[in-house]
Amino acid sequence: MYFDGAVNNRGQGVGAVLVSPRKEYIPISIKLQFKCTNNMAKYEACIAGLEAAMALHIQDLDVFGDSILIICQTNGNWKTRDDKLIPYNTYLESLVRKFRNITFTHLSRTKNHFADALATLASMLDISAAMEVQPLEVRLQWAPSHVNTIEIAARCSDGKPWYTDIKNLILGKGHPPEASGKERRSLQKLASNFVICGEELYRRSFDGIQLLCIDEDQAAELIEQTHEVVCGPHMNGKMLSRKILILGYYWPTMEADCYAYVKKCHKCQVYANLIHVPPSQLHSLTSPWPFSVWGIDIIGKISPKSSSGHEYILVAIDYFTKWIEAALYASLTSASVGRFIKANIICRYGQNDRDLQRLVEQAPVCFVGL
């Protein structure tokens, strides 16, 4: 069982959900018609869930909630000192003794989203005693509504192209006889984007170009011709669908069909670019104080060279303050780098000659690419 309570400016509500071992969900959502605190609402949610479990003759129950106060008070880890919560805790303990095995576990709010949604729904609704609210049904829809309408039209046309019902509607032949009212409205709205030129059906695009509507067999041939014949560059699914749009063709599932075709193309799988670099974690370089860690890099050879003959740039960046030190050189050697570090980094920021050798040997200098 999962439980949660919600208190906001619209009201108070509690939510609980019972989950069976077969993944059957029994939701419970209650609107509280009295003023209460957030902890009182969570106690109400837990009690409502336990009473529903008792009504279903459940003996073994695992209870989960995101309120650490209620979980610890029920388990006996914390004492209940609030006068408003003492009656709730006493009644909850009496309900716990009626179960054979029951456990209370605390979990984060992100894992208790189902009960939280039920509690929020109950708190936000304005329900009166005269209202009769039917059970809430949540359905799954795997595609946009217009795609579903096209698929229904295709199934009802007995092997005819997907645009048969749209074309008949534009020609004034009416809606399909088996279509419902919602399907008729969706088909009417969808047909407003199509036009007939001669005997062919075209779809108006956003840029004003009319796209020729083709059936499944023509679409399969067009994908093959565009992807891998003489001028086919074996492009990916997204570019392939965009290329077909530029050529002036359209069908509702063109992007999904292009992705599926590219996944089945043998040459695309064999000659695809392979990343041979093994994945590894990124290691960030941190600096605890200013000017303790520097990154140095050489830029060059620069062509053409400057008017003074300089061809190289030596750049040093502090990791903490992002301070930059740079110098120009006609030719760069290790001695030049040493003099640059001494003059622009060590001596400039207050180091004396006695510590110079020690700092040069121990300075954590990291070479990075700019």
C-alpha positions as CSV (number, residue, x, y, z in Angstrom):
1,M,0.0,0.0,0.0
2,Y,1.2,3.5,-0.9
3,F,-0.4,6.6,0.8
4,D,0.0,10.3,0.8
5,G,-1.9,13.5,1.8
6,A,-2.2,16.9,0.3
7,V,-3.1,20.3,1.8
8,N,-3.3,23.4,-0.3
9,N,-5.3,26.6,-0.8
10,R,-8.0,24.7,-2.7
11,G,-8.7,22.1,0.1
12,Q,-7.5,18.9,1.7
13,G,-7.3,15.4,0.1
14,V,-5.8,12.0,0.8
15,G,-4.8,9.3,-1.6
16,A,-3.8,5.6,-1.3
17,V,-3.3,2.7,-3.7
18,L,-3.3,-1.0,-3.0
19,V,-1.1,-3.1,-5.3
20,S,-1.7,-6.9,-5.4
21,P,1.1,-9.4,-6.2
22,R,-0.5,-9.7,-9.7
23,K,0.1,-5.9,-10.2
24,E,-3.6,-5.0,-9.8
25,Y,-4.0,-1.4,-8.6
26,I,-6.9,-0.3,-6.4
27,P,-6.9,3.5,-6.1
28,I,-8.5,5.4,-3.1
29,S,-9.0,9.1,-3.3
30,I,-10.9,11.1,-0.6
31,K,-11.8,14.8,-0.3
32,L,-11.6,16.0,3.3
33,Q,-14.3,18.5,4.3
34,F,-12.6,19.7,7.5
35,K,-9.5,21.8,8.2
36,C,-6.3,19.8,8.9
37,T,-2.6,20.0,8.8
38,N,-0.4,18.2,6.3
39,N,0.6,15.5,8.9
40,M,-3.0,15.0,9.8
41,A,-3.9,14.5,6.1
42,K,-1.1,11.9,5.8
43,Y,-2.4,10.1,8.8
44,E,-5.9,10.1,7.2
45,A,-4.5,8.7,4.0
46,C,-2.7,5.8,5.9
47,I,-5.8,5.0,7.9
48,A,-8.0,5.0,4.8
49,G,-5.6,2.6,3.1
50,L,-5.5,0.3,6.0
51,E,-9.3,0.2,6.4
52,A,-9.6,-0.6,2.7
53,A,-7.2,-3.4,3.1
54,M,-9.2,-4.8,6.0
55,A,-12.4,-4.6,4.0
56,L,-10.6,-6.8,1.3
57,H,-9.6,-9.3,4.1
58,I,-5.8,-8.7,3.5
59,Q,-3.6,-10.0,6.3
60,D,-0.1,-9.4,4.9
61,L,0.7,-5.8,4.0
62,D,3.7,-3.7,3.2
63,V,3.0,0.0,3.7
64,F,5.1,2.7,1.9
65,G,4.9,6.5,2.5
66,D,7.0,9.6,2.0
67,S,6.3,11.0,5.5
68,I,9.2,10.0,7.7
69,L,7.3,11.4,10.7
70,I,4.4,8.9,10.4
71,I,6.6,6.0,9.5
72,C,8.9,6.5,12.5
73,Q,6.0,7.2,14.9
74,T,4.2,4.0,13.8
75,N,7.4,1.9,14.1
76,G,8.0,3.3,17.6
77,N,11.2,5.0,16.7
78,W,9.7,8.5,17.6
79,K,7.3,9.5,20.2
80,T,4.1,11.3,19.3
81,R,4.0,14.6,21.2
82,D,1.6,16.7,19.1
83,D,-1.9,16.8,20.7
84,K,-3.5,16.7,17.2
85,L,-1.6,13.6,16.1
86,I,-1.9,11.5,19.3
87,P,-5.5,10.3,18.6
88,Y,-4.4,9.4,15.0
89,N,-1.4,7.4,16.2
90,T,-3.5,5.6,18.8
91,Y,-6.2,4.6,16.2
92,L,-3.5,3.6,13.7
93,E,-1.8,1.3,16.2
94,S,-5.2,-0.4,16.9
95,L,-5.6,-1.0,13.1
96,V,-2.0,-2.4,12.8
97,R,-2.7,-5.1,15.5
98,K,-5.5,-6.5,13.3
99,F,-3.0,-7.5,10.5
100,R,-1.0,-10.7,10.6
101,N,2.2,-9.2,9.0
102,I,2.6,-5.5,8.3
103,T,5.6,-3.4,7.8
104,F,6.1,0.4,7.3
105,T,8.8,1.7,5.0
106,H,9.8,5.2,4.2
107,L,10.5,6.1,0.5
108,S,11.2,9.3,-1.4
109,R,8.4,11.5,-2.9
110,T,9.5,10.6,-6.5
111,K,8.7,6.9,-5.8
112,N,5.3,7.8,-4.3
113,H,3.9,9.7,-7.3
114,F,0.7,7.5,-7.7
115,A,-0.6,8.2,-4.2
116,D,0.5,11.8,-4.4
117,A,-1.4,12.3,-7.6
118,L,-4.6,10.9,-6.1
119,A,-4.3,13.1,-3.0
120,T,-3.6,16.2,-5.1
121,L,-6.6,15.4,-7.3
122,A,-8.9,15.1,-4.3
123,S,-7.7,18.3,-2.8
124,M,-8.1,20.4,-6.0
125,L,-11.6,19.3,-6.9
126,D,-14.7,21.1,-5.6
127,I,-17.1,18.3,-4.8
128,S,-20.4,18.7,-3.0
129,A,-22.7,16.1,-1.5
130,A,-25.2,16.4,-4.3
131,M,-22.6,15.6,-7.0
132,E,-22.1,12.1,-8.3
133,V,-18.6,11.4,-9.6
134,Q,-18.1,8.4,-11.7
135,P,-14.9,6.3,-11.4
136,L,-11.9,7.8,-13.1
137,E,-10.6,5.9,-16.1
138,V,-7.1,6.4,-17.4
139,R,-6.5,5.1,-20.9
140,L,-3.3,4.6,-22.9
141,Q,-2.9,6.2,-26.3
142,W,0.3,5.4,-28.2
143,A,-0.1,7.8,-31.2
144,P,-1.6,11.2,-31.9
145,S,-5.3,11.4,-32.5
146,H,-5.0,12.2,-36.2
147,V,-2.8,9.1,-36.8
148,N,-5.4,7.0,-35.1
149,T,-8.1,8.4,-37.4
150,I,-6.0,7.6,-40.5
151,E,-5.3,4.1,-39.3
152,I,-9.1,3.5,-38.6
153,A,-9.9,4.8,-42.1
154,A,-7.3,2.5,-43.6
155,R,-8.6,-0.6,-41.8
156,C,-12.2,0.2,-42.9
157,S,-11.3,0.6,-46.6
158,D,-10.7,-3.2,-47.3
159,G,-7.2,-2.8,-48.6
160,K,-7.6,0.6,-50.2
161,P,-5.1,3.4,-49.7
162,W,-5.0,5.2,-46.3
163,Y,-6.4,8.4,-47.9
164,T,-9.6,6.8,-49.4
165,D,-11.9,8.3,-46.7
166,I,-10.3,11.7,-46.9
167,K,-10.6,11.7,-50.7
168,N,-14.2,10.6,-50.6
169,L,-15.0,13.3,-48.1
170,I,-13.5,16.0,-50.2
171,L,-15.4,14.7,-53.3
172,G,-18.6,15.0,-51.4
173,K,-19.3,11.3,-50.9
174,G,-19.7,11.7,-47.1
175,H,-18.1,10.0,-44.1
176,P,-17.6,6.2,-43.7
177,P,-20.9,4.7,-42.4
178,E,-19.2,2.9,-39.5
179,A,-17.3,6.0,-38.2
180,S,-18.4,7.4,-34.8
181,G,-19.1,11.0,-34.1
182,K,-15.6,11.7,-32.8
183,E,-14.0,10.0,-35.8
184,R,-16.2,12.1,-38.2
185,R,-15.1,15.3,-36.5
186,S,-11.5,14.3,-36.6
187,L,-11.7,13.3,-40.2
188,Q,-13.4,16.5,-41.1
189,K,-10.6,18.5,-39.5
190,L,-7.9,16.4,-41.1
191,A,-9.4,16.7,-44.6
192,S,-9.0,20.5,-44.4
193,N,-5.3,20.1,-45.0
194,F,-5.8,18.2,-48.3
195,V,-6.7,19.2,-51.8
196,I,-7.5,17.3,-55.0
197,C,-5.8,18.3,-58.2
198,G,-7.0,16.3,-61.2
199,E,-7.4,12.8,-59.8
200,E,-4.6,12.9,-57.3
201,L,-4.8,13.9,-53.6
202,Y,-2.2,16.4,-52.3
203,R,-1.5,17.6,-48.8
204,R,-0.8,21.3,-48.1
205,S,2.6,21.7,-46.3
206,F,3.5,24.6,-44.0
207,D,5.6,26.2,-46.6
208,G,2.9,26.1,-49.3
209,I,4.2,23.1,-51.2
210,Q,1.6,20.5,-52.2
211,L,2.8,17.0,-51.4
212,L,1.5,14.0,-53.4
213,C,-0.2,11.4,-51.2
214,I,1.0,7.8,-52.0
215,D,0.0,4.4,-50.7
216,E,2.0,1.8,-48.8
217,D,3.5,0.0,-51.9
218,Q,4.5,3.3,-53.5
219,A,6.0,4.5,-50.2
220,A,8.2,1.3,-49.9
221,E,9.5,1.7,-53.4
222,L,10.2,5.4,-52.9
223,I,12.1,4.8,-49.7
224,E,14.3,2.2,-51.4
225,Q,15.0,4.4,-54.4
226,T,15.9,7.4,-52.3
227,H,18.0,5.6,-49.8
228,E,20.3,3.1,-51.7
229,V,20.0,3.2,-55.5
230,V,22.6,4.9,-57.7
231,C,22.2,8.4,-56.1
232,G,21.2,7.1,-52.7
233,P,23.7,8.4,-50.0
234,H,22.5,5.9,-47.3
235,M,21.3,8.7,-45.1
236,N,19.8,8.2,-41.7
237,G,16.1,8.0,-41.0
238,K,15.5,11.7,-40.2
239,M,17.3,13.0,-43.2
240,L,15.6,10.3,-45.4
241,S,12.2,11.5,-44.4
242,R,13.2,15.2,-45.0
243,K,14.5,14.2,-48.4
244,I,11.2,12.6,-49.4
245,L,9.3,15.7,-48.3
246,I,11.6,17.9,-50.4
247,L,10.9,15.5,-53.4
248,G,7.1,16.3,-52.8
249,Y,5.6,13.1,-51.4
250,Y,3.7,12.4,-48.2
251,W,2.1,9.6,-46.2
252,P,1.3,9.8,-42.4
253,T,3.9,7.3,-41.1
254,M,6.8,8.4,-43.3
255,E,9.3,9.2,-40.6
256,A,8.7,6.0,-38.6
257,D,8.9,4.0,-41.9
258,C,12.2,5.6,-42.8
259,Y,13.7,4.9,-39.4
260,A,12.6,1.2,-39.6
261,Y,14.1,0.9,-43.2
262,V,17.4,2.3,-42.2
263,K,17.7,-0.1,-39.3
264,K,17.2,-3.0,-41.7
265,C,19.7,-1.7,-44.3
266,H,22.6,-4.1,-44.4
267,K,25.2,-1.6,-45.7
268,C,24.2,1.0,-43.1
269,Q,24.9,-1.5,-40.4
270,V,28.2,-2.8,-41.9
271,Y,29.8,0.5,-42.9
272,A,28.5,2.7,-40.1
273,N,31.0,4.8,-38.2
274,L,32.3,3.0,-35.2
275,I,33.6,4.7,-32.1
276,H,36.7,2.8,-31.0
277,V,37.4,5.0,-28.0
278,P,36.4,3.2,-24.9
279,P,34.0,5.2,-22.6
280,S,35.6,6.6,-19.5
281,Q,34.5,8.9,-16.7
282,L,35.4,12.6,-16.8
283,H,37.8,13.7,-14.2
284,S,37.4,17.4,-13.3
285,L,40.5,19.4,-12.1
286,T,39.7,21.6,-9.2
287,S,41.8,24.4,-7.6
288,P,41.4,25.0,-3.8
289,W,42.8,28.5,-4.0
290,P,43.8,31.1,-6.6
291,F,46.9,30.5,-8.7
292,S,47.6,27.0,-7.3
293,V,46.8,25.1,-10.5
294,W,47.6,26.4,-14.0
295,G,46.9,25.1,-17.5
296,I,49.5,25.9,-20.2
297,D,49.3,25.4,-23.9
298,I,51.1,26.5,-27.1
299,I,49.4,28.0,-30.1
300,G,51.2,27.8,-33.4
301,K,52.8,27.7,-35.7
302,I,50.9,30.8,-36.9
303,S,51.0,31.5,-40.7
304,P,51.7,34.2,-41.8
305,K,53.9,35.4,-39.0
306,S,53.5,38.8,-37.4
307,S,55.4,41.9,-38.4
308,S,57.9,41.2,-35.5
309,G,58.5,37.6,-36.6
310,H,56.4,36.0,-33.9
311,E,54.9,32.6,-34.8
312,Y,54.0,31.1,-31.4
313,I,51.8,32.1,-28.5
314,L,52.3,30.6,-25.0
315,V,49.2,30.9,-22.9
316,A,48.7,30.0,-19.2
317,I,45.2,30.0,-17.5
318,D,44.6,29.8,-13.7
319,Y,41.9,27.1,-12.9
320,F,40.4,29.0,-10.0
321,T,40.1,32.6,-11.3
322,K,40.4,31.9,-15.1
323,W,43.2,34.5,-15.2
324,I,45.2,34.5,-18.4
325,E,48.8,35.1,-19.0
326,A,50.2,35.1,-22.6
327,A,53.4,35.9,-24.4
328,L,54.6,35.9,-28.1
329,Y,57.7,34.1,-29.3
330,A,59.5,33.8,-32.7
331,S,60.9,30.4,-31.6
332,L,59.8,28.4,-28.6
333,T,62.1,26.2,-26.5
334,S,62.0,24.6,-23.1
335,A,64.2,27.4,-21.7
336,S,61.6,30.0,-23.0
337,V,58.8,28.1,-21.3
338,G,60.9,28.1,-18.0
339,R,61.5,31.8,-18.2
340,F,57.8,32.4,-18.9
341,I,56.7,30.4,-15.8
342,K,59.2,32.2,-13.6
343,A,58.5,35.7,-14.9
344,N,54.7,35.5,-15.5
345,I,53.5,33.1,-12.8
346,I,55.9,32.6,-9.9
347,C,57.6,35.9,-9.5
348,R,54.6,38.0,-10.4
349,Y,52.5,36.6,-7.6
350,G,54.9,37.3,-4.7
351,Q,57.3,34.3,-4.6
352,N,60.9,34.9,-3.6
353,D,64.0,33.4,-5.2
354,R,64.6,31.1,-2.2
355,D,61.4,29.2,-2.9
356,L,61.7,29.4,-6.7
357,Q,63.3,26.0,-7.2
358,R,60.9,24.2,-4.9
359,L,57.9,25.7,-6.6
360,V,59.1,24.9,-10.1
361,E,59.6,21.3,-9.1
362,Q,56.4,20.9,-7.1
363,A,54.0,23.2,-9.0
364,P,51.0,21.1,-10.4
365,V,51.2,22.3,-14.0
366,C,48.7,20.7,-16.3
367,F,48.9,21.0,-20.1
368,V,45.5,21.3,-21.7
369,G,44.2,22.0,-25.2
370,L,42.7,25.5,-25.7
